[in-house]
Amino acid sequence: MSAARLDSGVWGMAWQRFSASRLNLVALACVLVFALINIASAMGWVANDWQKEVGVPNAPPHVMGPRAPEASRSELPRPEGPNLDISAVDPLAPFYAEWTQRAAAIQSDKTVVSDTLPWGGDRLGRDVRAKAIKGAQVSIAVGVLAALLATLIGTLLGAFAGFAGGWVDDLLEWVYNVFTSIPGILLVFTFAALLNHPASPIPKGVGSLVLIFGFIGWPGIYRLVRAEFKKHVVRDYVRAAQAMGVGRLARMFRHILPNVSHVVLVQLSVHVVGFIKAEVILSYLGLGVGVDQVSWGSMLAESQSELILGHWWQLAAATTLMAVFVTAFSFVTDGLRDALDPKLRGVS
């Protein structure tokens, strides 16, 4: 396709407007880097061994260096006073030396672990960098898949309500009002309790989170799409297509939907960011991914107890990656909204 033909199209003009901002390009490059890392993680090329204990418990990052060795019990100063017969106080004292020797033998058989890790280690000695990469895969997958499901439901219901009108519109408006009258956090907890029940056929994890967010996230998209379809259904190009004998579904999805696609795409982008934040909150509360998975939310939950002991690196890794991705995706969303807005297409 030639450059002239690309520039003359709607998508070519949108790309010109989007790429005119250097900030948009930097944000898009950042999002693409996250996408490549997630693909590599899903294929098992990186962070596949995030559950392995490759370092000492709470190993600090490389830049901090190893921790000073703790004083052993034999090196601690003993209280002054007359010598006491420990065996008289504790009858198991004679066996302590034997148990200590057995424990030392077991420890000597273990694989040698590192005193430091690139981004530090958690309380079990797992690499925080590998956990952050694997957590990004889970959190971003939940956000994208849930946003696609919510956008699909909201777009279909909004299209039928705005195009058909009458009792169809009234029925879907009633369903919409019921959903919006219930606080969203209560709906999240209700669906989470149902899907995380032991008798639920859907395992706890990405699948249940996608269903939860998809089923509660469609009302906002539905409202906007319904309003756009009501506005376009009475326009001349739709009436001309009807006079030519074009069917209802063809008018809905071949004529009207392309003209409201900017609303759908922008809502999709906004919901991705919102669902990533929601997944972090649910996982932090223990209603998100399972114990055999990791996400940014589960990392934040684990770091709560570690932070009290001064081990801040897991918290820093999860929050930094999440902040960078959400900020970059928000800039892409804003640029996409401005580029696809029909009112701004003719503006230089």
C-alpha positions in Angstrom: 0.0 0.0 0.0 1.4 3.4 -1.0 2.0 6.2 1.5 -0.4 8.4 -0.4 -3.2 5.9 -0.1 -2.5 5.3 3.5 -2.5 9.0 4.3 -5.8 9.5 2.6 -7.6 6.9 4.7 -9.2 7.4 8.1 -6.6 5.1 9.8 -3.7 6.9 8.1 -5.0 10.2 9.3 -5.4 8.8 12.8 -1.8 7.5 12.8 -0.5 10.9 11.6 -2.3 12.6 14.5 -1.1 10.0 17.0 2.5 10.0 15.8 2.7 13.8 15.8 3.3 13.6 19.6 6.7 12.2 20.7 5.2 11.3 24.0 2.6 9.1 22.3 5.4 7.2 20.5 7.4 6.7 23.6 4.4 5.4 25.5 3.5 3.1 22.6 7.1 1.7 22.5 6.8 1.1 26.2 3.6 -0.8 25.8 5.1 -2.9 23.0 8.0 -3.8 25.2 5.7 -5.1 27.9 3.8 -7.0 25.2 7.0 -8.7 24.0 8.0 -9.6 27.5 4.6 -11.1 28.2 4.8 -13.2 25.0 8.2 -14.4 26.0 7.0 -15.2 29.5 3.9 -17.1 28.2 6.1 -19.1 25.8 8.4 -20.0 28.7 11.4 -18.2 27.4 11.8 -16.0 30.4 10.8 -16.2 34.1 9.8 -19.8 33.7 11.6 -20.8 36.9 10.1 -18.0 39.1 9.2 -20.5 41.8 12.8 -21.8 42.3 14.6 -20.8 45.4 17.7 -19.3 43.8 18.8 -17.1 46.7 18.9 -16.8 50.4 15.6 -15.7 52.1 15.1 -12.0 51.5 18.3 -11.7 49.5 19.0 -8.0 48.8 19.5 -6.6 45.3 23.0 -6.6 43.8 23.4 -2.9 44.3 23.1 -3.3 48.1 25.5 -6.2 48.4 25.1 -9.2 50.7 23.8 -8.8 54.2 26.2 -9.0 57.1 26.1 -12.6 58.6 24.1 -12.9 61.7 25.9 -13.9 64.9 25.4 -17.6 65.7 24.0 -18.7 69.0 27.5 -19.9 70.1 28.9 -16.4 69.4 26.4 -14.6 71.5 27.6 -13.3 74.9 26.6 -15.5 77.8 25.2 -14.1 81.0 27.6 -14.0 83.9 26.9 -16.2 86.9 27.4 -19.7 88.1 27.5 -22.5 85.6 24.1 -24.2 85.2 23.5 -27.8 84.2 21.4 -27.4 81.1 20.5 -31.1 81.1 18.9 -30.7 84.5 16.6 -27.9 83.1 16.0 -29.5 79.7 16.1 -33.3 79.4 16.5 -33.0 75.6 19.7 -31.0 75.9 22.0 -34.0 75.2 20.3 -34.6 71.8 20.8 -31.0 70.6 24.3 -31.6 69.4 23.2 -34.6 67.3 20.3 -32.7 65.8 22.6 -29.8 64.9 25.0 -32.1 63.1 22.1 -33.7 61.1 20.8 -30.3 60.1 24.3 -29.2 59.0 24.5 -32.3 56.8 21.2 -31.6 55.2 22.1 -28.0 54.6 25.4 -29.1 52.9 23.5 -31.2 50.4 21.4 -28.3 49.2 22.2 -26.4 46.1 24.3 -23.4 46.7 22.2 -20.2 46.5 23.2 -16.6 45.9 23.6 -14.0 48.7 22.2 -11.4 46.3 19.9 -11.3 43.3 19.5 -8.7 40.6 16.2 -7.2 42.0 16.4 -9.0 45.3 14.6 -12.1 46.6 11.4 -12.8 48.6 11.1 -14.6 51.9 11.6 -18.0 50.2 14.6 -16.9 48.2 12.7 -16.6 44.9 14.0 -14.1 42.3 11.8 -10.9 42.5 12.7 -10.0 38.9 11.3 -13.3 37.6 8.2 -12.9 39.8 7.6 -9.4 38.5 7.9 -10.5 34.9 5.5 -13.5 35.5 3.2 -11.2 37.5 3.1 -8.8 34.6 2.0 -11.6 32.3 -0.9 -12.5 34.6 -2.0 -9.0 35.5 -1.9 -7.7 31.9 -3.6 -10.8 30.5 -6.4 -10.4 33.0 -6.8 -6.7 32.0 -6.8 -7.3 28.3 -9.0 -10.4 28.2 -11.5 -8.9 30.7 -11.7 -5.6 28.7 -12.3 -7.5 25.5 -15.1 -9.5 27.1 -16.7 -6.4 28.6 -16.4 -4.5 25.4 -17.9 -7.3 23.4 -20.9 -7.5 25.8 -21.4 -3.8 26.0 -21.1 -3.2 22.3 -23.6 -5.9 21.3 -26.2 -4.9 23.9 -25.7 -1.2 23.1 -26.0 -1.8 19.4 -29.2 -3.8 19.7 -30.7 -1.3 22.2 -29.9 1.8 20.2 -30.8 0.3 16.8 -34.0 -1.5 17.6 -35.5 0.8 20.2 -39.0 -0.1 21.5 -39.3 -3.0 24.0 -35.8 -4.2 23.3 -34.4 -0.9 24.4 -36.7 -0.8 27.4 -35.6 -4.3 28.5 -31.9 -3.6 28.1 -32.3 -0.3 29.9 -33.9 -2.1 32.8 -31.0 -4.6 33.0 -28.5 -1.7 32.8 -30.3 0.2 35.6 -30.2 -2.9 37.8 -26.5 -3.4 37.3 -25.6 0.3 37.9 -27.9 0.5 41.0 -25.6 -2.0 42.8 -22.2 -0.7 44.0 -19.5 -2.2 41.8 -17.4 -3.4 44.7 -20.3 -5.5 46.0 -20.7 -7.1 42.5 -17.0 -7.8 42.4 -17.0 -9.5 45.8 -20.2 -11.4 45.0 -18.9 -12.8 41.7 -15.5 -13.5 43.3 -17.2 -15.5 46.1 -19.2 -17.5 43.6 -16.4 -18.3 41.2 -13.9 -19.0 44.0 -16.2 -21.5 45.8 -14.8 -25.0 45.9 -17.8 -26.3 44.0 -17.2 -23.8 41.1 -16.2 -25.5 37.8 -14.0 -22.6 37.0 -10.6 -22.8 38.7 -9.4 -19.8 40.7 -7.1 -17.6 38.7 -7.1 -15.8 35.4 -10.3 -17.4 34.1 -12.4 -16.4 37.1 -11.0 -12.9 37.2 -11.7 -12.4 33.4 -15.3 -13.5 33.9 -15.8 -11.3 37.0 -14.5 -8.1 35.4 -16.1 -8.8 32.0 -19.6 -9.3 33.6 -19.4 -6.1 35.7 -17.6 -3.9 33.2 -20.0 -3.8 30.3 -22.6 -1.1 31.5 -20.4 1.9 30.8 -19.6 0.7 27.2 -23.2 -0.2 26.7 -24.4 3.3 27.6 -22.0 5.0 25.2 -22.6 2.6 22.3 -26.4 2.8 22.7 -26.3 6.6 22.5 -24.1 6.6 19.4 -26.3 4.1 17.6 -29.4 6.1 18.4 -27.7 9.1 16.9 -26.6 7.3 13.7 -29.7 5.2 13.1 -31.6 8.3 11.8 -28.9 9.7 9.6 -29.2 9.8 5.8 -26.6 7.1 5.0 -28.4 4.5 7.2 -31.8 5.4 5.7 -30.3 5.2 2.2 -29.0 1.7 3.0 -32.4 0.7 4.3 -34.1 2.0 1.2 -31.7 -0.1 -0.9 -32.8 -3.2 0.9 -29.8 -3.7 3.2 -30.6 -6.0 6.2 -30.7 -4.9 9.8 -27.6 -6.7 10.9 -25.6 -5.3 7.9 -26.8 -1.8 8.7 -25.8 -2.2 12.3 -22.3 -3.8 11.9 -21.3 -2.8 8.4 -22.5 0.8 8.3 -23.0 2.2 11.8 -20.4 0.3 13.9 -17.4 1.5 11.8 -18.5 5.1 12.5 -18.6 4.6 16.3 -15.5 2.4 16.5 -13.5 5.2 18.1 -15.8 5.1 21.1 -15.4 1.3 21.4 -11.6 1.3 21.0 -11.2 4.1 23.6 -13.4 2.3 26.1 -11.5 -0.9 25.5 -8.2 0.9 26.3 -9.7 2.6 29.4 -11.0 -0.7 30.7 -7.7 -2.5 30.3 -6.1 0.0 32.8 -9.0 -0.2 35.1 -9.1 -4.0 35.2 -5.4 -4.2 35.9 -5.8 -2.0 38.9 -8.9 -4.1 40.0 -6.9 -7.4 39.7 -4.2 -6.0 41.9 -6.8 -5.1 44.6 -8.5 -8.5 44.4 -5.2 -10.4 44.6 -4.1 -8.2 47.4 -7.3 -9.2 49.3 -6.8 -12.9 48.5 -9.6 -13.2 46.0 -7.5 -13.1 42.9 -5.0 -15.6 41.5 -4.3 -18.9 43.2 -1.3 -19.8 45.4 0.5 -21.5 42.5 0.4 -18.3 40.4 1.9 -14.8 40.9 0.6 -11.4 39.9 1.4 -7.8 40.8 -1.4 -7.9 43.4 -0.1 -11.1 45.1 3.4 -9.6 45.2 2.1 -6.5 47.0 0.3 -8.8 49.5 3.5 -10.7 50.2 5.6 -7.5 50.5 3.3 -6.2 53.3 5.0 -8.4 55.9 8.4 -8.0 54.3 8.3 -4.2 54.4 8.1 -4.3 58.2 11.4 -6.1 58.3 13.0 -3.5 55.9 12.8 -5.7 52.8 11.4 -3.2 50.3 12.5 -4.6 47.0 9.5 -6.8 46.1 7.2 -3.8 46.8 9.4 -1.6 44.6 9.5 -4.0 41.7 5.8 -4.6 41.6 4.7 -1.0 42.0 7.3 0.4 39.5 6.4 -2.0 36.7 2.7 -1.5 37.3 3.1 2.3 37.4 5.2 2.4 34.2 2.7 0.2 32.3 -0.4 1.9 33.5 1.0 5.4 32.8 2.2 4.4 29.3 -1.1 2.8 28.5 -3.0 5.9 29.7 -0.9 8.1 27.4 -1.6 5.7 24.5 -5.3 5.8 25.4 -5.4 9.6 25.4 -3.5 9.8 22.1 -5.9 7.2 20.5 -8.9 9.1 21.7 -7.7 12.3 20.1 -6.6 10.6 16.9 -9.9 8.7 16.3 -12.3 11.5 17.4 -14.2 12.4 14.2 -14.5 16.0 15.3 -10.7 16.3 15.3 -9.9 14.5 12.0 -9.9 17.6 9.9 -7.9 19.6 12.5 -4.2 20.0 11.7 
